Amino acid sequence: MGCQPHHLLPLFGCFCLVFFSRCVSTMVGTSPLLSVQPTRGLVDEKIQVVVRNLPPAFSVTLHSLHHSEDKDLWEAFGQYTSDGQGTVTVAKDASLGGTYEGAEPMGLLWSMQPVPGSRTGLRLRKMDVLTPLVVHISVYSGHMTEGFSKQSPLATVVTERWYMAPGVCRIDIEEHGVRGTLFLPPGPGPFPGVLDMWGGGGGLVEYRSCLLASHGFVSMALEYLSHDKNRISDIDSKTYFEKAFRIVQEHPLVMKDRVALFGLSFGTSVALNLAAYSKDISPRCCVCISGSHVLPVNKSISEVFKKINEDRYKTRFDEEGCVVWRDIILPIPTDLGEKVDMGRIKCPLMLVVGEDDQNWATVESAKDMAQMMRAAGNEHLLTVLQYPDAGHLIEPPYTPHFRASNFIVQKTRQKVIMLWGGYTKPHADAQEDCWEKSLGFLRQHLYPSHDSVPKAKL
Amino acid sequence: MQILMTEKAATPLLLLHPSRGLIDEKFSLMVQNLSQIQEITLHALIHSDDGDYWEAFGHYVSDATGLVNVANDSSLGGTYDGVKPMGLLWSMRPVPGSRIGLRLRKKEVHTPMLVHISVYRGHMSQGFKEQVALASVVTERWYMSPGVRRVDITEGGITGTLFLPPGPGPFPALLDLWGGGGGLVEYRSALLSSHGFVSLALEYMTPRTSGGSTSHVGNEYFEAAFTVLKQHPQVCGDRIAILGLSFGTSVALGMAVYSTVIQPRCLVCVSGSHVQPVKGSLSDVFSEINKNVHNTRYDEENRVIWRDLLLPIPTDPTKKVDVGQLKCPVLMIVGEDDQNWPATESAEDMKQMMEKAGNSHLLTTLSYPGAGHLIEPPYSPHIRASNFMVAGTRQKFVVLWGGETAPHGYAQEDSWKKTLSFLEEHLYRSTERWHHRSYSHDGEIIFLGLSFS
């Protein structure tokens, strides 16, 4: 054991600079080796973060930093102690504190939050899918909780997180009044297709479709609630969505009998309505996240929103003034004109709900949907994934959770802070599990194995 | 009564991970949704920066679940056979009809190599272009990881490219020397930087014209390059190594022993030799080689074999670097089928010299049967011969490098892994006992020993 004259530190340090002026990291020996693999990954791919060459039993903090498209800074961090070999392996070692705790391989990504001093109500979303999310991962000496920007880390690596796999093709769609973005996987096809619909926030959100294409599905992200107030009147009936579905279905690279619907929030309501009532289109299967079958049946979007407005008096506010909309569709109506007749669903359906959803009464809806299908005899088509303590926005995995965020109400253009619900760790787990199961579900129904039995209809 | 037709043939799913990797990273590759016991061909295609097409392919049969997994399944034929997870990359060769004597080298390191991986029905060996694949994906292979910075270097009279890892540093560094082909070859340095080293790719082979005469650079050129690294604010000046291939090995060994300026922490010497005039310069090495030019041989395809130009290994001590004086660890990497330099014989002779001198504990030799001269970072194609132009002379040859594809592929993979380990061990991990003097207030010398045990 060499001498460790800590009290001589300042004196030692001074001479150290004179004689070994280059290696300022002398107090931790040589530089630690930080590795992140892969350095370029898809957003849903896991990363392995390992720090080696530390002294044994050494305190460090692993830190991630992302500079968003909106120019905000997001960060996460976990405190670790190196083992006897001077190594920290994030996949198996426990974080002792920080924005996440315990052995969390992906904690540095999903537990990110805006840095102190940021604007409030932020939501992290990648709008340009042609470029990656760039995350700087660093290791700092000691157990830190703040001041990362003022300290020099021991080492840093840069990792890219992509929604778009190489070879995926992005195409703007503006056809017969339908607006969206189509993503094509690489290869000769043909491929199954997906019509991908987000919720009441509106606009054209591409990243989930892009990621689906990276997994072998032709996917169209559909714009149906434009941020342009005047356009909402264009979306007057089921026809818009049927046209959109057919654009996917009729694409030369798409297998016509293998097109699915994928919806979140209001997108789920659209999907269920179409699946039950459309005479024109027939989805092969549906993935419906954080949504409900409760809506005026077979009516236009404007009429649906009108009904929602009528019930808006049921809005509550939490102790911080965030808007809670979950009661708006409660109680679940018994009147069949007010909810989709689930007995009419003919295709496999996966419902995903977060038990702490504060935005829409999705748990109650899922329960009611299951009852309706049981009564109608088509419950065998239904799979329900229900996640304790997860919120409303169950998105592709490893992106940050936010319990509330800024939201612009479609009709009134009012700016509020919307409570989505959920707690960070269970919500992250829900996103990871849901995405894996959604991909599995889509593959099972859209990419069947070769020796499927021919179906006879008598 | 209505009977629905059998469902259309399912599209197979090609699953490759990671879709974007470093050039030395392995990938996993599976094909799902095939029929049971179905014959397929996996095919890889690169369209190089030079405009040529390179391809590789393997013949597989799916299992009872319609799955092929290259990690476990055997290729039954093609450009590689057996269980070879990375065979689709290292067994690549120019497509039929290509120009001859090609070598696949990435000049532009800011962009990746794009590899198209496809699955075809049946066991095919040609005509891939005319056939529609069942499925296809694209994977990117990068020499540079994100955050690595590339800097042109012209200071100190040298020409090179510096690559810096992301982060504050300081980092250990490498002087990266290629061989007789000359030019400024950046990709190995870019890759080393992606592994945490500052790396300087040095151009040194092109003869310089100065004062009307043309000559090779002198030893002070390499000393200047080493100094550029040593003085760089993000480099640990006492943790600099030299990595040399072919002629680069000659420089590395010569400088490590005879230069007072260059004190490398360790050396990696690939496919090279210690045979050169003692304390000589690069010009001297060339002269010595030229004396033996009559030893040039040709193979049955008229390709140049230069390995005999330095044989027999001299016994005269003035004709080879006195490796008994080496003070740092050396990793020697040789291919036993090297047709260009007598690397195996040189390594053997070096071992004997070092054993006699008592410093052989510094030497580690990796010797690969069936490997040729150009032992490069892994998963790049092996070429047994290629077009070659000696730097500065414009003379063109087709040079025989040697090696057979499969053992050469293995040598590249294994030696690179061991090279990175070796560099990490000596440049990152080695905790020397540093004793330095510091003066107390009354002038008494205090020795402070520093160690991390």
Chai-1 contact restraints between the chains, C-beta under 6 A:
chainA,res_idxA,chainB,res_idxB,connection_type,confidence,min_distance_angstrom,max_distance_angstrom,comment,restraint_id
A,M1,B,S453,contact,1.0,0.0,6.0,A-B,restraint_1
A,G2,B,G449,contact,1.0,0.0,6.0,A-B,restraint_2
A,G2,B,S451,contact,1.0,0.0,6.0,A-B,restraint_3
A,F15,B,S438,contact,1.0,0.0,6.0,A-B,restraint_4
A,F19,B,H436,contact,1.0,0.0,6.0,A-B,restraint_5
A,R22,B,P170,contact,1.0,0.0,6.0,A-B,restraint_6
A,R22,B,C236,contact,1.0,0.0,6.0,A-B,restraint_7
A,R22,B,G237,contact,1.0,0.0,6.0,A-B,restraint_8
A,C23,B,C236,contact,1.0,0.0,6.0,A-B,restraint_9
A,G29,B,T431,contact,1.0,0.0,6.0,A-B,restraint_10
A,G29,B,F452,contact,1.0,0.0,6.0,A-B,restraint_11
A,T30,B,Y428,contact,1.0,0.0,6.0,A-B,restraint_12
A,L33,B,G196,contact,1.0,0.0,6.0,A-B,restraint_13
A,L33,B,Y428,contact,1.0,0.0,6.0,A-B,restraint_14
A,P38,B,P18,contact,1.0,0.0,6.0,A-B,restraint_15
A,T39,B,S145,contact,1.0,0.0,6.0,A-B,restraint_16
A,T39,B,P146,contact,1.0,0.0,6.0,A-B,restraint_17
A,R40,B,R20,contact,1.0,0.0,6.0,A-B,restraint_18
A,G41,B,P18,contact,1.0,0.0,6.0,A-B,restraint_19
A,N53,B,Y428,contact,1.0,0.0,6.0,A-B,restraint_20
A,N53,B,R429,contact,1.0,0.0,6.0,A-B,restraint_21
A,P55,B,F452,contact,1.0,0.0,6.0,A-B,restraint_22
A,S152,B,P168,contact,1.0,0.0,6.0,A-B,restraint_23
A,A155,B,G167,contact,1.0,0.0,6.0,A-B,restraint_24
A,T156,B,P166,contact,1.0,0.0,6.0,A-B,restraint_25
A,T156,B,G167,contact,1.0,0.0,6.0,A-B,restraint_26
A,V157,B,P166,contact,1.0,0.0,6.0,A-B,restraint_27
A,V158,B,P146,contact,1.0,0.0,6.0,A-B,restraint_28
A,V158,B,G147,contact,1.0,0.0,6.0,A-B,restraint_29
A,V158,B,P166,contact,1.0,0.0,6.0,A-B,restraint_30
A,E160,B,P146,contact,1.0,0.0,6.0,A-B,restraint_31
A,A165,B,S19,contact,1.0,0.0,6.0,A-B,restraint_32
A,P166,B,S19,contact,1.0,0.0,6.0,A-B,restraint_33
A,P166,B,V138,contact,1.0,0.0,6.0,A-B,restraint_34
A,P166,B,E140,contact,1.0,0.0,6.0,A-B,restraint_35
A,G167,B,V138,contact,1.0,0.0,6.0,A-B,restraint_36
A,P186,B,S136,contact,1.0,0.0,6.0,A-B,restraint_37
A,P186,B,V137,contact,1.0,0.0,6.0,A-B,restraint_38
A,P186,B,V138,contact,1.0,0.0,6.0,A-B,restraint_39
A,G187,B,A135,contact,1.0,0.0,6.0,A-B,restraint_40
A,G187,B,S136,contact,1.0,0.0,6.0,A-B,restraint_41
A,P188,B,V132,contact,1.0,0.0,6.0,A-B,restraint_42
A,P188,B,A133,contact,1.0,0.0,6.0,A-B,restraint_43
A,G216,B,L13,contact,1.0,0.0,6.0,A-B,restraint_44
A,Y447,B,L13,contact,1.0,0.0,6.0,A-B,restraint_45
A,Y447,B,N33,contact,1.0,0.0,6.0,A-B,restraint_46
A,P448,B,A10,contact,1.0,0.0,6.0,A-B,restraint_47
A,S449,B,N33,contact,1.0,0.0,6.0,A-B,restraint_48
A,S449,B,G66,contact,1.0,0.0,6.0,A-B,restraint_49
A,H450,B,A10,contact,1.0,0.0,6.0,A-B,restraint_50
A,H450,B,S35,contact,1.0,0.0,6.0,A-B,restraint_51
A,H450,B,G66,contact,1.0,0.0,6.0,A-B,restraint_52
A,S452,B,E7,contact,1.0,0.0,6.0,A-B,restraint_53
A,P454,B,T6,contact,1.0,0.0,6.0,A-B,restraint_54
A,K455,B,L4,contact,1.0,0.0,6.0,A-B,restraint_55
A,A456,B,I3,contact,1.0,0.0,6.0,A-B,restraint_56
A,K457,B,Q2,contact,1.0,0.0,6.0,A-B,restraint_57
A,K457,B,L4,contact,1.0,0.0,6.0,A-B,restraint_58
A,L458,B,M1,contact,1.0,0.0,6.0,A-B,restraint_59
